[in-house]
Amino acid sequence: MNILTIASHDGTGGAARVARDLFRACRDRGHGSFMAAGQKDSCDPDVICLAPQGLSSRFELKNQDELTPAMRRCRAKQLELGIEDFHFPKSREVLTLGSGRPDVVHAHNLHRGFFDLGFLPALSRAVPLFLTMHDAWLLSGNCAHSFACERWVTGCGHCPDISIYPGLNADGTAFNWRRKRRIYGASRLFVATPCRWLMDKVDRSILSGGIVEKRVIHNGLDTSVFQPGSQAAARRRLDLPADALIVLTVAVGLTRNRWKDYATLREALEILSGLPLDRDLICLGLGEDAPAQHAGRVEIRFVPFEKDPAAVAAFYQASDLYVHAAKQDTFPNVVLEALACGIPVAATAVGGIPEQVRGLAGALPPEAERGCNLHGPDQATGLLVPPAAPGLLALALHRLAQDEALRQRMGENAALDAKRRFDLTRQIDDYLGWYEDVLARYVP
C-alpha cells in the first residue's frame, strides 16, 4: 500500500508528531510511505517540502516573484478583509510528489499556511482521503478552538476574538465559514478524531456534510520510551533533589500559551503551599526558558523545550505528579506521556482530557465531579477538576501529594491503561485496518 501523509511539518509536538509517527510506522511495516509537509524539519528523504527553497510555506505569500501585480493586490485585499489564504499551488501537486501514486492520502492539520483547502474535493475524488483532526479550525471561520463561542455552528461572523490562532486581520469569519462549507459539501472525506469530544463537535458542524465515514481513534505514543522508570536514577540524571515532592507540567511557552492556564496553575500552587505538606514541593515547567519563580513556598523551575523523547521521559519518571491546567485542549500528548510513565495526573476536565484520565470518584466535592470520567481506586489514574478552579486543583494536588499509597496505585493503573489504550502500535493497527477496509470497497 502506498500512503501519502500531509502535515504542516515533520517536527515534534502535537499534531506534527502524530502525523510523523504514523508516516514512519507505516514505512517500518513495509508500506510505501512518504510525507508532504509545509515545513521540513528533518533530513528524511521521504519527506517532501511544499515550500519553495526549503522555506516554511507561510512565507510563500512574500515570494512576490511568483505573483502578477493583480494577484498581489488581490491577496493583499484578502488579508485586509480577514479572508483565509488558500493560495498554495504546490499543495495541488501532492499526488505526483512521491515515488508512486498513493493508494490513500492521510491529511492532518491543514491550517499553518501551506495547503489549498479548495483542493479537497478533487483530491478526495482521486483517492480515498483520510483526515485526522487535532483541533477545530476546519469547523470555523478562523479559530482552532472556539472556547465558549458557538457561532461556528450557525455561520460565524461578528467574531468575539479574531486574534485566536491562527488569527485574522479583520472579521472575515462569515465568508470563510461559507467557503469551507461549500468545499466540504463537494468532498468525500473519511474523518477521524482522537476523542469523542471533538467528534461531537464535528457532528454539529459544516464538516459533517462531506463525511463518508468517521471514527474516533485515540492518539498513541511509543510506550517503549514513555514507560515507568527509576525515579532515583532519573533525578540523578536531571540533577533534581532526591527527597523533594516534584510536580511536573509540560507545555511549549507555558506561561503565555493561550490554550493552557498558567494563572490557575500558579494560584493553585500558592494555595497548596499554605496546606500541610510532608516535603518541600518543586514544580517543573518543561517547555519554557525563563528564570525560576515562587508561588508561596513552592519553587517553580522552568526547563527549556526538549526534543529528545528519552530525555522528556526522564522528567516524567523523576516526578511524583503531573498537573495539566488548560483552558482548552483536544487530546494532549503530554497527558498520555505522563500516564504511560506511571505518573498520576491532576488536570482540568476540558476537551478530550476526561477521555484520557480516569478520575478518582469521591476525592473532591460532588459539584466538582459532575460530568467527569470517574472510577474507583482500582481503575483511577488521576483527578479531574473544573476549569479555572485553582482551589479545587490545589485540593486535588494536596490529596495526591499526601497519600503515597494512592499515588503508587494510580501510577500503576495509569501505566497499564496507557499501554492498553494509547500505545502507538494500537493506533497504527486501527488506521491501517481502516485504510484496507476502505480500499476493498472504494469506488472512485
Rosetta blueprint (number, residue, H / E / L):
1 M L
2 N E
3 I E
4 L E
5 T E
6 I E
7 A E
8 S E
9 H E
10 D L
11 G L
12 T L
13 G L
14 G H
15 A H
16 A H
17 R H
18 V H
19 A H
20 R H
21 D H
22 L H
23 F H
24 R H
25 A H
26 C H
27 R H
28 D H
29 R L
30 G L
31 H L
32 G E
33 S E
34 F E
35 M E
36 A E
37 A E
38 G E
39 Q E
40 K L
41 D L
42 S L
43 C L
44 D L
45 P L
46 D L
47 V E
48 I E
49 C E
50 L L
51 A L
52 P H
53 Q H
54 G H
55 L L
56 S L
57 S H
58 R H
59 F H
60 E H
61 L H
62 K H
63 N L
64 Q H
65 D H
66 E H
67 L L
68 T L
69 P H
70 A H
71 M H
72 R H
73 R H
74 C H
75 R H
76 A H
77 K H
78 Q H
79 L H
80 E H
81 L H
82 G L
83 I L
84 E L
85 D L
86 F L
87 H L
88 F L
89 P H
90 K H
91 S H
92 R H
93 E H
94 V H
95 L H
96 T H
97 L L
98 G L
99 S L
100 G L
101 R L
102 P L
103 D L
104 V E
105 V E
106 H E
107 A E
108 H L
109 N L
110 L L
111 H L
112 R L
113 G L
114 F L
115 F L
116 D L
117 L H
118 G H
119 F H
120 L H
121 P H
122 A H
123 L H
124 S H
125 R H
126 A H
127 V L
128 P L
129 L E
130 F E
131 L E
132 T E
133 M L
134 H L
135 D L
136 A L
137 W H
138 L H
139 L H
140 S L
141 G L
142 N L
143 C L
144 A L
145 H L
146 S L
147 F L
148 A L
149 C L
150 E L
151 R H
152 W H
153 V H
154 T H
155 G L
156 C L
157 G L
158 H L
159 C L
160 P L
161 D L
162 I L
163 S L
164 I L
165 Y L
166 P L
167 G L
168 L L
169 N L
170 A L
171 D L
172 G L
173 T H
174 A H
175 F H
176 N H
177 W H
178 R H
179 R H
180 K H
181 R H
182 R H
183 I H
184 Y H
185 G H
186 A L
187 S L
188 R L
189 L E
190 F E
191 V E
192 A E
193 T E
194 P L
195 C L
196 R H
197 W H
198 L H
199 M H
200 D H
201 K H
202 V H
203 D H
204 R L
205 S L
206 I H
207 L H
208 S H
209 G H
210 G H
211 I E
212 V E
213 E E
214 K E
215 R E
216 V E
217 I L
218 H L
219 N L
220 G L
221 L E
222 D L
223 T L
224 S L
225 V L
226 F L
227 Q L
228 P L
229 G L
230 S L
231 Q H
232 A H
233 A H
234 A H
235 R H
236 R H
237 R H
238 L H
239 D L
240 L L
241 P L
242 A L
243 D L
244 A L
245 L E
246 I E
247 V E
248 L E
249 T E
250 V E
251 A L
252 V L
253 G L
254 L L
255 T L
256 R L
257 N L
258 R L
259 W L
260 K E
261 D L
262 Y H
263 A H
264 T H
265 L H
266 R H
267 E H
268 A H
269 L H
270 E H
271 I H
272 L H
273 S H
274 G L
275 L L
276 P L
277 L L
278 D L
279 R L
280 D L
281 L E
282 I E
283 C E
284 L E
285 G E
286 L E
287 G L
288 E L
289 D L
290 A L
291 P L
292 A L
293 Q E
294 H E
295 A E
296 G L
297 R L
298 V E
299 E E
300 I E
301 R E
302 F E
303 V E
304 P L
305 F L
306 E L
307 K L
308 D L
309 P H
310 A H
311 A H
312 V H
313 A H
314 A H
315 F H
316 Y H
317 Q H
318 A H
319 S L
320 D L
321 L E
322 Y E
323 V E
324 H E
325 A L
326 A E
327 K L
328 Q L
329 D L
330 T L
331 F L
332 P L
333 N H
334 V H
335 V H
336 L H
337 E H
338 A H
339 L H
340 A H
341 C L
342 G L
343 I L
344 P L
345 V E
346 A E
347 A E
348 T E
349 A L
350 V L
351 G L
352 G L
353 I H
354 P H
355 E H
356 Q H
357 V L
358 R L
359 G E
360 L E
361 A L
362 G L
363 A L
364 L L
365 P L
366 P H
367 E H
368 A H
369 E H
370 R L
371 G L
372 C L
373 N L
374 L E
375 H E
376 G L
377 P L
378 D L
379 Q L
380 A L
381 T L
382 G E
383 L E
384 L E
385 V E
386 P L
387 P L
388 A L
389 A L
390 P H
391 G H
392 L H
393 L H
394 A H
395 L H
396 A H
397 L H
398 H H
399 R H
400 L H
401 A H
402 Q L
403 D L
404 E H
405 A H
406 L H
407 R H
408 Q H
409 R H
410 M H
411 G H
412 E H
413 N H
414 A H
415 A H
416 L H
417 D H
418 A H
419 K H
420 R H
421 R H
422 F L
423 D E
424 L H
425 T H
426 R H
427 Q H
428 I H
429 D H
430 D H
431 Y H
432 L H
433 G H
434 W H
435 Y H
436 E H
437 D H
438 V H
439 L H
440 A H
441 R H
442 Y L
443 V L
444 P L
